[in-house]
Amino acid sequence: MEMSLRAFLDLLASNNMLEVVEEPVSLDLELANVAKNKQGKKALVFKNVGKEKLRVATNLCDTREKLSMALGARNDEELFKSLLFAMNNPSKPVVKDFEADCYRSLESLQELPVVRHYKEEAGPYITAGVVIARDPDLDFQNASIHRLLVKGKRRLVIRLVPRHLYKIYKKHAERGEDTPITIVIGLHPALLLAASSSPAYGVDEMQVANTLMRGMEASPSPIHGHIVPRACEVIIEAEILHDALDDEGPFVDITGTLDGIRKQPVVEVKRIFARRDGFIFHDILPAGFEHQLLMGVPKEAAIWDGVSKVVPKVHKVRLLREGCSWLIAAISISKHVDGDAKNAILAAFAAHPSLKVAIVVDEDVDVDNPSEILWAMATRFQAHEDLVLVPNARGSSLDPSAEKGSLATTNVGIDATIPLSKNRGEFLKVV
């Protein structure tokens, strides 16, 4: 499959999984409200957005079926294995000249259909922008998704947490240098998944995407020369200023709660390039199903991989939507000894350090059904034997209950599997 947003939209349309919205919608809350109400159904392309009647795509990867279709995977295990293989075997894409004739220049960020999603938020946010930057000392580039608050015609504020892009930014800042970045928007889902995958520092997520889709075409970005997909809808060449901070937030994060106001680095936009034939802008609804799956699926793959190394068989891993698709995992396994479930719990915490609760169940329990998980806890769990507590662990910055500053939390593991020493038949559901 061609690695482009348009090719994926065509694939969705051919499978009756795309809805085109012809009616005019406003960028201020209205588009986001429609997208929220239609989650988990068909992907959406709004064709009449704002005064300029621009096109916005959303809900592209808000179901596992759509995400698996994008990668050609038939089930979870194939999806996880494909992603893990690509992370461990990145490969350089074919690089061709930048197709300048395919793009036109925009004068302002306000010519892009950037959505304001919630009235409580600080303003319109770019939510599906992959930010690419090069380490000033090492010969590699990093690609990751970051929220970007629009503050003016050529001014953004970027949320940076202490991960890879932050490390690159700090290296430049310590030298008194601004950080050149390229922001690409309107991409094939494989690129978004790769940019969400957090491989080891030094691994280029564009190369992960190249392996994931078995080949892609790329080009040097027009100003900074970062390697970007040739099929981008929008390219923003910019710099993260080393000596300028501004208020960022509030923003509705994956938990559905407001992430507060903090000082974050300012991004100065140099040039904006958009597809000349009518670009399609991708928007991800904050705290929506698409946001949760793109963040959560790479962590599910990591948990599946980690737990597979310590137990005989892992059947399914789910970061539960009821746990914000980030903080609570349910894992179904087959075990040979009773200690397997506790080993699975510890492996899950090691694989996904933001995880707060790990629930391990037997293979007869459907982890896609919260009622079955609770039933297993009610009938197979005894706290004095089956509860695992890990106090003072480092939790997630997304968890409002974690200690401020240190992020300390107590990890909770629940072994809701049938004890092998007891009669299994007594624990099986009859109806």
Backbone hydrogen bonds in HBPLUS format (Angstrom, degrees):
<---DONOR---> <-ACCEPTOR-->    atom                        ^
c    i                          cat <-CA-CA->   ^        H-A-AA   ^      H-
h    n   atom  resd res      DA  || num        DHA   H-A  angle D-A-AA Bond
n    s   type  num  typ     dist DA aas  dist angle  dist       angle   num
A0004-SER N   A0002-GLU O   3.03 MM   2  5.77 128.1  2.31 106.4  91.5     1
A0008-PHE N   A0004-SER O   3.20 MM   4  6.46 155.3  2.26 143.3 149.6     2
A0009-LEU N   A0005-LEU O   2.91 MM   4  6.23 155.3  1.97 152.1 159.4     3
A0010-ASP N   A0006-ARG O   2.93 MM   4  6.18 153.5  2.00 145.9 153.0     4
A0011-LEU N   A0007-ALA O   2.99 MM   4  6.27 150.7  2.08 142.0 149.9     5
A0012-LEU N   A0008-PHE O   2.89 MM   4  6.21 159.0  1.94 151.9 157.1     6
A0013-ALA N   A0009-LEU O   2.89 MM   4  6.11 160.9  1.93 148.7 154.1     7
A0014-SER N   A0010-ASP O   2.93 MM   4  6.15 155.1  2.00 147.8 154.1     8
A0015-ASN N   A0012-LEU O   3.06 MM   3  5.20 141.5  2.21 100.4 111.8     9
A0017-MET N   A0012-LEU O   2.83 MM   5  4.86 161.7  1.86 144.5 144.4    10
A0016-ASN N   A0013-ALA O   3.07 MM   3  5.01 158.9  2.11 111.5 110.9    11
A0043-ALA N   A0017-MET O   2.90 MM  26  6.14 158.7  1.95 147.6 141.3    12
A0019-GLU N   A0043-ALA O   2.75 MM  24  6.02 164.2  1.78 161.5 165.7    13
A0045-VAL N   A0019-GLU O   3.01 MM  26  6.44 147.4  2.12 157.3 161.1    14
A0021-VAL N   A0045-VAL O   2.85 MM  24  6.03 164.5  1.88 145.0 150.3    15
A0047-LYS N   A0021-VAL O   3.04 MM  26  6.12 172.8  2.04 162.6 161.4    16
A0025-VAL N   A0048-ASN O   3.13 MM  23  6.50 149.5  2.22 150.0 154.4    17
A0050-GLY N   A0025-VAL O   3.09 MM  25  6.38 170.4  2.10 170.4 173.5    18
A0031-LEU N   A0026-SER O   3.07 MM   5  5.97 148.7  2.17 170.7 170.6    19
A0116-ARG N   A0027-LEU O   3.06 MM  89  6.18 171.2  2.07 149.4 152.0    20
A0029-LEU N   A0116-ARG O   2.91 MM  87  5.52 149.0  2.01 150.9 154.9    21
A0033-ASN N   A0029-LEU O   2.93 MM   4  6.06 150.0  2.02 150.1 158.9    22
A0034-VAL N   A0030-GLU O   3.05 MM   4  6.35 157.9  2.10 155.4 160.2    23
A0035-ALA N   A0031-LEU O   2.97 MM   4  6.23 165.9  1.99 153.7 157.8    24
A0036-LYS N   A0032-ALA O   2.90 MM   4  6.05 156.0  1.95 146.7 153.1    25
A0037-ASN N   A0033-ASN O   3.12 MM   4  6.30 157.6  2.17 144.8 150.0    26
A0038-LYS N   A0034-VAL O   3.12 MM   4  6.31 129.4  2.39 143.2 156.4    27
A0038-LYS N   A0035-ALA O   3.23 MM   3  5.21 139.1  2.41  95.9 107.2    28
A0039-GLN N   A0036-LYS O   3.47 MM   3  5.43 169.0  2.48 106.1 106.5    29
A0044-LEU N   A0058-THR O   2.97 MM  14  5.36 175.8  1.98 161.2 160.3    30
A0058-THR N   A0044-LEU O   2.95 MM  14  5.36 155.9  2.01 146.4 151.3    31
A0046-PHE N   A0056-VAL O   2.73 MM  10  5.12 162.4  1.76 162.4 159.3    32
A0056-VAL N   A0046-PHE O   2.94 MM  10  5.12 151.8  2.02 140.4 149.6    33
A0049-VAL N   A0054-LEU O   3.01 MM   5  4.91 156.9  2.07 138.3 142.9    34
A0054-LEU N   A0049-VAL O   2.99 MM   5  4.91 152.7  2.07 140.3 132.9    35
A0053-LYS N   A0050-GLY O   3.22 MM   3  5.41 162.0  2.25 107.1 112.5    36
A0281-PHE N   A0055-ARG O   3.02 MM 226  6.21 172.8  2.03 144.9 143.1    37
A0057-ALA N   A0281-PHE O   2.76 MM 224  6.10 157.2  1.81 152.3 159.8    38
A0283-ASP N   A0057-ALA O   2.96 MM 226  6.25 163.7  1.99 172.2 175.8    39
A0067-LEU N   A0063-THR O   3.19 MM   4  6.50 166.6  2.21 150.9 154.5    40
A0068-SER N   A0064-ARG O   2.84 MM   4  5.91 163.6  1.86 150.9 155.6    41
A0069-MET N   A0065-GLU O   2.95 MM   4  6.04 152.0  2.03 140.6 148.9    42
A0070-ALA N   A0066-LYS O   2.97 MM   4  6.23 149.8  2.07 146.7 154.3    43
A0071-LEU N   A0068-SER O   3.15 MM   3  5.27 128.4  2.43  97.3 110.2    44
A0072-GLY N   A0068-SER O   2.87 MM   4  5.90 110.1  2.37 139.9 158.4    45
A0073-ALA N   A0068-SER O   2.88 MM   5  4.87 156.8  1.94 144.6 144.1    46
A0072-GLY N   A0069-MET O   3.21 MM   3  4.92 152.3  2.29  95.0 103.3    47
A0079-LEU N   A0075-ASN O   3.06 MM   4  6.34 159.5  2.10 151.5 157.8    48
A0080-PHE N   A0076-ASP O   2.77 MM   4  6.04 168.6  1.78 166.9 168.5    49
A0081-LYS N   A0077-GLU O   2.90 MM   4  5.99 167.9  1.91 150.2 154.2    50
A0082-SER N   A0078-GLU O   2.92 MM   4  5.97 157.5  1.97 145.6 151.8    51
A0083-LEU N   A0079-LEU O   3.10 MM   4  6.31 163.8  2.13 150.1 154.0    52
A0084-LEU N   A0080-PHE O   2.90 MM   4  6.10 168.6  1.91 157.6 161.1    53
A0085-PHE N   A0081-LYS O   2.87 MM   4  5.91 160.3  1.91 147.0 152.8    54
A0086-ALA N   A0082-SER O   3.01 MM   4  6.16 160.5  2.05 145.6 151.1    55
A0087-MET N   A0083-LEU O   2.99 MM   4  6.22 154.3  2.06 149.1 155.9    56
A0088-ASN N   A0084-LEU O   3.11 MM   4  6.29 146.1  2.23 143.6 152.1    57
A0089-ASN N   A0085-PHE O   2.82 MM   4  5.87 119.5  2.19 141.6 158.4    58
A0091-SER N   A0207-GLN O   3.20 MM 116  4.81 168.3  2.21 112.9 111.2    59
A0218-ALA N   A0094-VAL O   2.82 MM 124  6.01 156.0  1.88 165.0 167.0    60
A0096-LYS N   A0218-ALA O   2.78 MM 122  6.16 164.3  1.80 162.4 160.9    61
A0100-ALA N   A0098-PHE O   3.04 MM   2  5.71 128.2  2.32 106.7  91.8    62
A0102-CYS N   A0099-GLU O   3.02 MM   3  5.62 153.8  2.09 116.2 124.0    63
A0103-TYR N   A0100-ALA O   3.13 MM   3  5.59 166.2  2.15 115.8 120.1    64
A0276-ARG N   A0102-CYS O   2.75 MM 174  5.53 172.2  1.75 144.0 143.5    65
A0104-ARG N   A0274-ALA O   2.84 MM 170  5.49 157.4  1.89 154.4 159.8    66
A0274-ALA N   A0104-ARG O   2.93 MM 170  5.49 161.7  1.97 156.3 162.1    67
A0106-LEU N   A0272-ILE O   2.94 MM 166  5.29 157.2  1.99 139.2 144.0    68
A0111-GLU N   A0108-SER O   3.07 MM   3  5.61 165.9  2.09 113.9 117.5    69
A0109-LEU N   A0153-LYS O   2.75 MM  44  5.09 166.5  1.77 139.7 144.5    70
A0112-LEU N   A0109-LEU O   2.95 MM   3  5.50 163.4  1.98 116.6 121.4    71
A0114-VAL N   A0112-LEU O   2.89 MM   2  5.64 134.2  2.11 107.0  93.2    72
A0125-TYR N   A0115-VAL O   3.05 MM  10  6.08 150.5  2.14 158.8 149.5    73
A0121-GLU N   A0118-TYR O   3.06 MM   3  5.50 159.3  2.10 113.2 119.6    74
A0122-ALA N   A0250-PRO O   3.01 MM 128  5.36 149.4  2.11 155.8 147.7    75
A0150-VAL N   A0124-PRO O   3.10 MM  26  5.91 173.1  2.11 164.1 166.3    76
A0126-ILE N   A0148-LEU O   2.84 MM  22  5.04 163.9  1.87 150.6 151.8    77
A0148-LEU N   A0126-ILE O   3.06 MM  22  5.04 153.4  2.13 145.7 151.7    78
A0130-VAL N   A0184-VAL O   2.97 MM  54  5.29 168.2  1.99 156.3 154.1    79
A0184-VAL N   A0130-VAL O   2.94 MM  54  5.29 162.7  1.97 147.1 149.9    80
A0131-VAL N   A0144-SER O   2.74 MM  13  5.42 167.6  1.76 156.9 153.4    81
A0144-SER N   A0131-VAL O   3.10 MM  13  5.42 154.3  2.17 137.3 143.8    82
A0132-ILE N   A0182-THR O   2.83 MM  50  5.14 161.7  1.86 147.3 153.7    83
A0182-THR N   A0132-ILE O   2.98 MM  50  5.14 151.7  2.06 141.4 150.2    84
A0133-ALA N   A0142-ASN O   3.03 MM   9  5.46 151.5  2.11 146.8 155.8    85
A0142-ASN N   A0133-ALA O   2.73 MM   9  5.46 162.7  1.76 165.8 170.1    86
A0135-ASP N   A0140-PHE O   3.17 MM   5  6.17 158.2  2.22 162.2 167.4    87
A0140-PHE N   A0138-LEU O   2.98 MM   2  5.76 134.3  2.20 102.7  90.1    88
A0159-ARG N   A0147-ARG O   3.34 MM  12  5.98 163.0  2.37 161.3 163.2    89
A0149-LEU N   A0157-VAL O   2.93 MM   8  5.11 160.2  1.97 154.7 151.2    90
A0157-VAL N   A0149-LEU O   2.93 MM   8  5.11 140.3  2.09 135.8 148.0    91
A0151-LYS N   A0155-ARG O   2.87 MM   4  5.30 166.3  1.89 148.6 148.9    92
A0269-VAL N   A0154-ARG O   2.99 MM 115  4.83 174.1  1.99 135.4 137.1    93
A0156-LEU N   A0267-VAL O   2.95 MM 111  4.85 162.8  1.98 143.5 147.8    94
A0267-VAL N   A0156-LEU O   2.73 MM 111  4.85 172.6  1.73 142.0 141.8    95
A0158-ILE N   A0265-PRO O   3.10 MM 107  5.88 156.8  2.16 163.6 169.8    96
A0163-ARG N   A0161-VAL O   2.53 MM   2  5.69 131.1  1.76 121.9 105.0    97
A0167-LYS N   A0163-ARG O   3.01 MM   4  6.26 149.4  2.10 151.4 160.6    98
A0168-ILE N   A0164-HIS O   3.11 MM   4  6.49 156.2  2.17 151.1 156.6    99
A0169-TYR N   A0165-LEU O   2.86 MM   4  6.11 164.2  1.88 154.7 159.3   100
A0170-LYS N   A0166-TYR O   2.87 MM   4  6.08 158.1  1.92 150.7 156.1   101
A0171-LYS N   A0167-LYS O   3.05 MM   4  6.27 153.8  2.12 145.2 151.9   102
A0172-HIS N   A0168-ILE O   3.15 MM   4  6.48 161.9  2.19 152.1 155.9   103
A0173-ALA N   A0169-TYR O   2.87 MM   4  6.08 165.3  1.89 152.1 157.0   104
A0174-GLU N   A0170-LYS O   2.91 MM   4  5.98 158.0  1.96 150.2 154.3   105
A0175-ARG N   A0172-HIS O   2.96 MM   3  5.33 145.4  2.08 107.5 118.3   106
A0177-GLU N   A0172-HIS O   2.92 MM   5  4.94 164.6  1.95 140.3 137.2   107
A0176-GLY N   A0173-ALA O   2.87 MM   3  4.86 159.2  1.91 106.5 112.4   108
A0179-THR N   A0240-ILE O   2.91 MM  61  4.92 163.1  1.94 141.8 144.1   109
A0240-ILE N   A0179-THR O   2.83 MM  61  4.92 158.9  1.87 139.0 142.1   110
A0181-ILE N   A0238-ALA O   2.92 MM  57  5.36 175.2  1.92 139.6 139.5   111
A0238-ALA N   A0181-ILE O   2.99 MM  57  5.36 171.9  2.00 161.6 159.3   112
A0183-ILE N   A0236-ILE O   2.82 MM  53  4.92 167.2  1.83 147.6 151.4   113
A0236-ILE N   A0183-ILE O   2.81 MM  53  4.92 160.0  1.85 147.4 153.6   114
A0185-ILE N   A0234-VAL O   2.99 MM  49  5.07 161.3  2.02 147.4 149.6   115
A0233-GLU N   A0185-ILE O   3.13 MM  48  5.96 140.1  2.30 141.5 153.1   116
A0234-VAL N   A0185-ILE O   2.97 MM  49  5.07 150.8  2.05 153.6 152.4   117
A0191-LEU N   A0188-HIS O   2.99 MM   3  5.66 137.4  2.17 120.2 129.7   118
A0193-LEU N   A0189-PRO O   2.85 MM   4  6.10 159.2  1.89 155.7 161.2   119
A0194-ALA N   A0190-ALA O   2.92 MM   4  6.07 156.1  1.98 141.2 148.1   120
A0195-ALA N   A0191-LEU O   2.92 MM   4  6.06 154.7  1.98 142.8 149.8   121
A0196-SER N   A0192-LEU O   3.07 MM   4  6.23 122.0  2.42 133.9 148.0   122
A0196-SER N   A0193-LEU O   3.12 MM   3  5.04 139.8  2.29  94.5 106.3   123
A0197-SER N   A0194-ALA O   3.14 MM   3  5.08 162.7  2.17 105.0 110.2   124
A0203-VAL N   A0200-ALA O   3.04 MM   3  5.83 150.4  2.13 147.6 147.9   125
A0207-GLN N   A0204-ASP O   2.92 MM   3  5.37 132.5  2.15 108.1 120.5   126
A0208-VAL N   A0204-ASP O   3.13 MM   4  6.62 142.3  2.28 140.3 151.6   127
A0209-ALA N   A0205-GLU O   2.92 MM   4  6.17 158.0  1.97 145.6 150.4   128
A0210-ASN N   A0206-MET O   3.01 MM   4  6.22 145.9  2.13 134.2 143.6   129
A0211-THR N   A0207-GLN O   3.15 MM   4  6.40 155.8  2.21 143.5 147.7   130
A0212-LEU N   A0208-VAL O   2.88 MM   4  6.09 158.7  1.93 149.3 156.4   131
A0213-MET N   A0209-ALA O   3.03 MM   4  6.19 154.1  2.10 152.2 155.6   132
A0215-GLY N   A0210-ASN O   2.80 MM   5  4.90 161.5  1.84 150.5 153.7   133
A0214-ARG N   A0211-THR O   3.13 MM   3  4.82 159.4  2.18  98.2 104.4   134
A0230-ARG N   A0217-GLU O   3.10 MM  13  5.83 169.0  2.11 131.8 130.7   135
A0219-SER N   A0228-VAL O   2.79 MM   9  5.50 155.3  1.85 159.0 167.6   136
A0228-VAL N   A0219-SER O   2.86 MM   9  5.50 171.4  1.87 162.5 162.7   137
A0221-SER N   A0226-HIS O   2.64 MM   5  5.11 143.8  1.76 137.9 150.7   138
A0225-GLY N   A0221-SER O   3.13 MM   4  4.50 137.1  2.32 116.2 124.3   139
A0275-ARG N   A0233-GLU O   2.99 MM  42  5.41 150.4  2.08 160.9 161.5   140
A0235-ILE N   A0273-PHE O   2.82 MM  38  5.05 162.3  1.85 148.2 153.2   141
A0273-PHE N   A0235-ILE O   2.79 MM  38  5.05 166.7  1.80 157.8 161.8   142
A0237-GLU N   A0271-ARG O   2.92 MM  34  5.23 157.9  1.97 152.1 158.7   143
A0270-LYS N   A0237-GLU O   2.77 MM  33  5.54 161.8  1.80 148.2 153.0   144
A0271-ARG N   A0237-GLU O   3.20 MM  34  5.23 158.6  2.25 135.9 141.2   145
A0239-GLU N   A0268-GLU O   2.96 MM  29  5.36 145.4  2.09 138.7 149.7   146
A0268-GLU N   A0239-GLU O   2.84 MM  29  5.36 160.9  1.87 162.9 161.9   147
A0241-LEU N   A0266-VAL O   2.91 MM  25  5.73 156.2  1.97 163.0 170.8   148
A0266-VAL N   A0244-ALA O   3.09 MM  22  5.67 149.8  2.19 146.3 141.9   149
A0246-ASP N   A0264-GLN O   2.91 MM  18  5.58 151.2  1.99 149.7 157.1   150
A0264-GLN N   A0246-ASP O   2.90 MM  18  5.58 163.0  1.93 154.3 156.5   151
A0248-GLU N   A0262-ARG O   2.83 MM  14  5.50 148.5  1.93 153.7 163.6   152
A0262-ARG N   A0248-GLU O   3.03 MM  14  5.50 151.1  2.11 146.4 155.0   153
A0251-PHE N   A0259-ASP O   3.00 MM   8  5.14 145.3  2.12 137.7 148.3   154
A0259-ASP N   A0251-PHE O   2.68 MM   8  5.14 178.7  1.68 156.9 156.7   155
A0253-ASP N   A0257-THR O   3.16 MM   4  6.12 151.8  2.24 174.5 166.6   156
A0256-GLY N   A0253-ASP O   2.84 MM   3  5.59 166.4  1.85 128.9 133.5   157
A0288-GLY N   A0285-LEU O   2.95 MM   3  5.11 152.9  2.02 132.3 131.2   158
A0292-GLN N   A0288-GLY O   3.01 MM   4  6.28 162.7  2.04 154.5 159.5   159
A0293-LEU N   A0289-PHE O   2.91 MM   4  6.12 159.3  1.96 150.6 155.6   160
A0294-LEU N   A0290-GLU O   3.02 MM   4  6.11 171.7  2.03 155.0 157.5   161
A0295-MET N   A0291-HIS O   3.17 MM   4  6.27 155.4  2.24 145.3 151.8   162
A0296-GLY N   A0292-GLN O   2.74 MM   4  5.64 152.1  1.82 141.5 151.1   163
A0297-VAL N   A0293-LEU O   2.88 MM   4  5.49 172.0  1.89 145.1 147.8   164
A0299-LYS N   A0296-GLY O   2.98 MM   3  5.25 122.4  2.32 105.7 120.8   165
A0300-GLU N   A0296-GLY O   2.85 MM   4  6.18 149.2  1.95 153.6 163.9   166
A0301-ALA N   A0297-VAL O   2.93 MM   4  6.21 157.5  1.99 153.9 159.3   167
A0302-ALA N   A0298-PRO O   3.09 MM   4  6.34 149.4  2.18 135.5 143.5   168
A0303-ILE N   A0299-LYS O   2.90 MM   4  6.16 156.2  1.95 148.4 154.6   169
A0304-TRP N   A0300-GLU O   2.80 MM   4  6.01 167.7  1.81 155.1 158.8   170
A0305-ASP N   A0301-ALA O   2.92 MM   4  6.09 157.9  1.97 145.9 151.8   171
A0306-GLY N   A0302-ALA O   2.90 MM   4  6.09 164.3  1.93 148.2 152.7   172
A0307-VAL N   A0303-ILE O   2.83 MM   4  5.93 173.2  1.84 162.0 163.6   173
A0308-SER N   A0304-TRP O   2.96 MM   4  5.89 149.1  2.06 138.8 147.8   174
A0309-LYS N   A0306-GLY O   3.29 MM   3  5.52 146.3  2.41 100.1 109.2   175
A0310-VAL N   A0307-VAL O   3.00 MM   3  5.46 161.9  2.03 114.9 120.8   176
A0311-VAL N   A0307-VAL O   3.16 MM   4  6.29 130.6  2.42 157.7 171.1   177
A0334-SER N   A0313-LYS O   2.97 MM  21  5.24 151.9  2.05 144.7 148.4   178
A0315-HIS N   A0332-SER O   2.80 MM  17  5.38 164.1  1.83 146.7 150.6   179
A0332-SER N   A0316-LYS O   3.00 MM  16  5.34 159.6  2.04 146.1 152.8   180
A0318-ARG N   A0330-ALA O   2.91 MM  12  5.27 153.1  1.99 155.3 162.6   181
A0330-ALA N   A0318-ARG O   2.81 MM  12  5.27 155.8  1.87 151.7 159.7   182
A0320-LEU N   A0328-ILE O   2.89 MM   8  5.85 141.5  2.04 153.6 165.8   183
A0323-GLY N   A0320-LEU O   2.83 MM   3  5.07 148.1  1.94 104.3 114.9   184
A0325-SER N   A0320-LEU O   2.80 MM   5  4.89 152.7  1.87 140.7 135.1   185
A0324-CYS N   A0321-ARG O   3.00 MM   3  4.91 142.6  2.15 115.4 111.4   186
A0326-TRP N   A0323-GLY O   3.31 MM   3  6.24 164.3  2.33 121.2 123.5   187
A0327-LEU N   A0323-GLY O   2.99 MM   4  5.31 163.3  2.01 167.0 162.6   188
A0356-LYS N   A0327-LEU O   2.80 MM  29  4.95 155.7  1.86 128.1 136.3   189
A0357-VAL N   A0327-LEU O   2.96 MM  30  6.37 153.6  2.03 158.1 164.1   190
A0329-ALA N   A0357-VAL O   2.85 MM  28  6.28 163.4  1.88 163.0 166.6   191
A0359-ILE N   A0329-ALA O   2.86 MM  30  6.14 161.7  1.89 154.2 160.4   192
A0331-ILE N   A0359-ILE O   2.83 MM  28  6.20 157.4  1.88 163.4 169.3   193
A0361-VAL N   A0331-ILE O   2.86 MM  30  6.15 162.4  1.89 153.2 157.9   194
A0333-ILE N   A0361-VAL O   3.00 MM  28  6.43 156.3  2.06 159.8 161.9   195
A0340-ASP N   A0337-VAL O   3.04 MM   3  5.72 163.7  2.07 120.3 125.5   196
A0343-ASN N   A0339-GLY O   3.03 MM   4  6.29 158.7  2.07 155.2 161.8   197
A0344-ALA N   A0340-ASP O   2.89 MM   4  6.13 149.4  1.98 147.5 156.4   198
A0345-ILE N   A0341-ALA O   3.01 MM   4  6.34 149.1  2.11 143.3 151.2   199
A0346-LEU N   A0342-LYS O   3.10 MM   4  6.40 164.9  2.12 152.6 154.6   200
A0347-ALA N   A0343-ASN O   2.93 MM   4  6.11 156.3  1.98 147.9 155.0   201
A0348-ALA N   A0344-ALA O   2.93 MM   4  6.09 149.8  2.02 146.0 153.8   202
A0349-PHE N   A0345-ILE O   3.14 MM   4  6.49 158.2  2.19 151.4 156.1   203
A0350-ALA N   A0346-LEU O   3.08 MM   4  6.31 153.0  2.15 144.4 151.9   204
A0351-ALA N   A0347-ALA O   2.97 MM   4  6.12 148.8  2.06 144.6 152.8   205
A0352-HIS N   A0348-ALA O   3.04 MM   4  6.20 151.0  2.13 150.3 156.9   206
A0355-LEU N   A0352-HIS O   2.84 MM   3  5.57 166.1  1.86 129.3 134.0   207
A0412-VAL N   A0356-LYS O   2.90 MM  56  6.27 164.6  1.92 157.8 162.6   208
A0358-ALA N   A0412-VAL O   2.91 MM  54  6.41 155.7  1.96 155.4 163.3   209
A0414-ILE N   A0358-ALA O   2.84 MM  56  6.23 159.0  1.88 163.3 167.1   210
A0360-VAL N   A0414-ILE O   2.93 MM  54  6.27 169.1  1.94 171.5 173.6   211
A0416-ALA N   A0360-VAL O   2.86 MM  56  5.70 148.1  1.96 156.4 166.7   212
A0365-VAL N   A0362-ASP O   3.17 MM   3  5.79 166.8  2.18 119.3 122.7   213
A0369-ASN N   A0366-ASP O   3.02 MM   3  5.55 161.5  2.06 116.6 121.1   214
A0372-GLU N   A0369-ASN O   2.95 MM   3  5.48 127.8  2.23 113.3 125.8   215
A0373-ILE N   A0369-ASN O   3.26 MM   4  6.67 152.4  2.34 149.5 157.7   216
A0374-LEU N   A0370-PRO O   2.99 MM   4  6.24 164.6  2.01 152.7 156.0   217
A0375-TRP N   A0371-SER O   2.90 MM   4  6.09 149.2  2.00 140.4 149.7   218
A0376-ALA N   A0372-GLU O   2.93 MM   4  6.16 156.2  1.98 145.5 151.0   219
A0377-MET N   A0373-ILE O   3.01 MM   4  6.35 154.8  2.08 147.0 154.0   220
A0378-ALA N   A0374-LEU O   2.87 MM   4  6.09 149.7  1.96 145.1 153.8   221
A0379-THR N   A0375-TRP O   3.00 MM   4  6.19 145.7  2.12 148.5 156.8   222
A0380-ARG N   A0376-ALA O   2.81 MM   4  5.45 141.2  1.96 148.8 155.2   223
A0385-GLU N   A0382-GLN O   3.00 MM   3  5.64 149.2  2.10 118.0 127.0   224
A0386-ASP N   A0382-GLN O   2.69 MM   4  5.47 161.8  1.72 165.0 169.1   225
A0387-LEU N   A0383-ALA O   3.28 MM   4  4.84 141.5  2.44 126.9 123.8   226
A0415-ASP N   A0386-ASP O   3.00 MM  29  4.97 164.0  2.03 147.5 151.5   227
A0388-VAL N   A0413-GLY O   2.83 MM  25  4.59 164.3  1.86 142.0 142.1   228
A0413-GLY N   A0388-VAL O   2.70 MM  25  4.59 163.9  1.72 147.4 149.8   229
A0390-VAL N   A0411-ASN O   2.90 MM  21  4.89 159.1  1.94 144.6 146.6   230
A0411-ASN N   A0390-VAL O   2.99 MM  21  4.89 153.4  2.06 138.0 131.4   231
A0393-ALA N   A0409-THR O   2.85 MM  16  5.33 139.0  2.02 167.0 163.3   232
A0409-THR N   A0393-ALA O   2.77 MM  16  5.33 148.9  1.87 152.6 161.5   233
A0395-GLY N   A0407-LEU O   2.66 MM  12  5.20 156.7  1.72 140.4 148.1   234
A0399-ASP N   A0396-SER O   3.16 MM   3  5.40 163.7  2.19 107.3 112.4   235
A0402-ALA N   A0399-ASP O   3.14 MM   3  5.61 162.3  2.17 115.9 121.1   236
A0403-GLU N   A0408-ALA O   3.04 MM   5  5.09 171.7  2.05 144.8 146.0   237
A0407-LEU N   A0403-GLU O   2.74 MM   4  4.58 135.5  1.93 139.1 145.2   238
A0406-SER N   A0404-LYS O   3.03 MM   2  5.79 131.9  2.27 103.9  90.7   239
A0422-LYS N   A0419-PRO O   3.16 MM   3  5.66 167.0  2.18 115.2 119.1   240
A0426-GLU N   A0423-ASN O   3.10 MM   3  5.82 151.2  2.19 119.0 125.8   241
A0427-PHE N   A0424-ARG O   2.91 MM   3  5.53 161.6  1.95 121.8 127.9   242
